[in-house]
Amino acid sequence: MKVAAIVLAAGSGSRMGKRTRKQFLRIGDKPILFYSLHIFEQCAAIDEVVLVIKEEDLSFAAETVVDRFNFHKVQKIVSGGEKRQNSVFAGLQAVDENSRMVVIHDGVRPFITVEQVELGVQKCVDSGAVISAVPVVATIKKATGGKVVRTINRDALWEIQTPQIFNFDLIYTAYSQAFAEGFPATDDAMMVERLGGEVHILPGDRRNIKITTPEDLHYANFVLENKLWPG
């Protein structure tokens, strides 16, 4: 069974406050994007990688990341869209037609592991839709007009991460219908949920942060410097 990975790196990174797009900023001595691509390159469960990049960065990404670090599994580098779901759909359309499963991952989440990806792929064989997530530990309150309305029971709340792994036909159908009906979503599982599909949770790792702010970048460097990531 052929499994493809879509790595999303088409964001602008405006909240980082730097001229360089965040996926090309460095943690340690390598670009952020290197780390997730490295895991997929090493993962035996992954057959090909489709990298989704802003159109104006296609050549730069190819030269400074893919070619420089010899990522042979990156079969295609395609242009992303204005929103995340546009980029995912562009990636889905570029996946090899023989792929039966797809792993969707944010390229600015560097701290995934081969084990996490392989466990997700195994679980997806039976379930068809698997997402990485960690339990919410903070107290969550709903507020209106600056006043607390109620405290939310966090026992059933999960903070969603990537990778998110799906049967290819399922996620492609879900995205196609969402675009046809103008449905917006902030993650891939929402597309499957609206079709009535079951989405299963694979316990994630709190180190698997999405690097968005300068504080996240400092944390990522701390993790690497102190060898707190097994990747």
WORA-V577279 format. One record per residue. N is the residue number from 1. PHI is phi in whole degrees, -180 to 180 (* if undefined). Layout:
N/PHI ; N/PHI
//
This chain:
1/* ; 2/-85 ; 3/-122 ; 4/-109 ; 5/-117 ; 6/-109 ; 7/-108 ; 8/-93 ; 9/-145 ; 10/-108 ; 11/-74 ; 12/-87 ; 13/69 ; 14/-63 ; 15/-72 ; 16/-77 ; 17/72 ; 18/-127 ; 19/-72 ; 20/-77 ; 21/-63 ; 22/-62 ; 23/-65 ; 24/-103 ; 25/-67 ; 26/-103 ; 27/-122 ; 28/65 ; 29/-113 ; 30/-134 ; 31/-63 ; 32/-52 ; 33/-61 ; 34/-55 ; 35/-67 ; 36/-71 ; 37/-63 ; 38/-62 ; 39/-63 ; 40/-66 ; 41/-64 ; 42/-84 ; 43/-81 ; 44/-66 ; 45/-75 ; 46/-102 ; 47/-97 ; 48/-148 ; 49/-125 ; 50/-109 ; 51/-98 ; 52/-109 ; 53/-134 ; 54/-59 ; 55/-55 ; 56/-73 ; 57/-107 ; 58/-58 ; 59/-67 ; 60/-62 ; 61/-64 ; 62/-62 ; 63/-75 ; 64/-91 ; 65/-122 ; 66/-65 ; 67/-72 ; 68/-61 ; 69/-103 ; 70/56 ; 71/-84 ; 72/-72 ; 73/-75 ; 74/-74 ; 75/-85 ; 76/-143 ; 77/-122 ; 78/-121 ; 79/-80 ; 80/-87 ; 81/-112 ; 82/-66 ; 83/-117 ; 84/-56 ; 85/-67 ; 86/-66 ; 87/-68 ; 88/-61 ; 89/-64 ; 90/-63 ; 91/-66 ; 92/-61 ; 93/-70 ; 94/-94 ; 95/-64 ; 96/-55 ; 97/-65 ; 98/-90 ; 99/-71 ; 100/-109 ; 101/-146 ; 102/-135 ; 103/-106 ; 104/-108 ; 105/-141 ; 106/-77 ; 107/-66 ; 108/-101 ; 109/-109 ; 110/-76 ; 111/-99 ; 112/-89 ; 113/-133 ; 114/-59 ; 115/-60 ; 116/-62 ; 117/-66 ; 118/-66 ; 119/-64 ; 120/-64 ; 121/-64 ; 122/-61 ; 123/-67 ; 124/-70 ; 125/-56 ; 126/-92 ; 127/-98 ; 128/88 ; 129/-156 ; 130/-136 ; 131/-128 ; 132/-83 ; 133/-161 ; 134/-126 ; 135/-64 ; 136/-72 ; 137/-110 ; 138/-80 ; 139/-76 ; 140/-114 ; 141/-124 ; 142/-94 ; 143/-136 ; 144/-135 ; 145/62 ; 146/80 ; 147/-121 ; 148/-69 ; 149/-92 ; 150/-166 ; 151/-96 ; 152/-85 ; 153/-69 ; 154/-85 ; 155/-59 ; 156/-107 ; 157/-100 ; 158/-130 ; 159/-92 ; 160/-86 ; 161/-124 ; 162/-123 ; 163/-78 ; 164/-118 ; 165/-125 ; 166/-142 ; 167/-58 ; 168/-60 ; 169/-60 ; 170/-64 ; 171/-72 ; 172/-67 ; 173/-63 ; 174/-62 ; 175/-69 ; 176/-61 ; 177/-68 ; 178/-62 ; 179/-68 ; 180/-64 ; 181/-103 ; 182/68 ; 183/-88 ; 184/-91 ; 185/-146 ; 186/-99 ; 187/-150 ; 188/-73 ; 189/-60 ; 190/-58 ; 191/-65 ; 192/-74 ; 193/-58 ; 194/-68 ; 195/-90 ; 196/88 ; 197/-77 ; 198/-84 ; 199/-117 ; 200/-101 ; 201/-99 ; 202/-109 ; 203/-53 ; 204/-97 ; 205/-134 ; 206/-67 ; 207/-74 ; 208/-79 ; 209/-83 ; 210/-94 ; 211/-75 ; 212/-126 ; 213/-120 ; 214/-58 ; 215/-64 ; 216/-63 ; 217/-65 ; 218/-62 ; 219/-62 ; 220/-61 ; 221/-65 ; 222/-62 ; 223/-60 ; 224/-68 ; 225/-61 ; 226/-99 ; 227/53 ; 228/-95 ; 229/-122 ; 230/-83 ; 231/-68
//
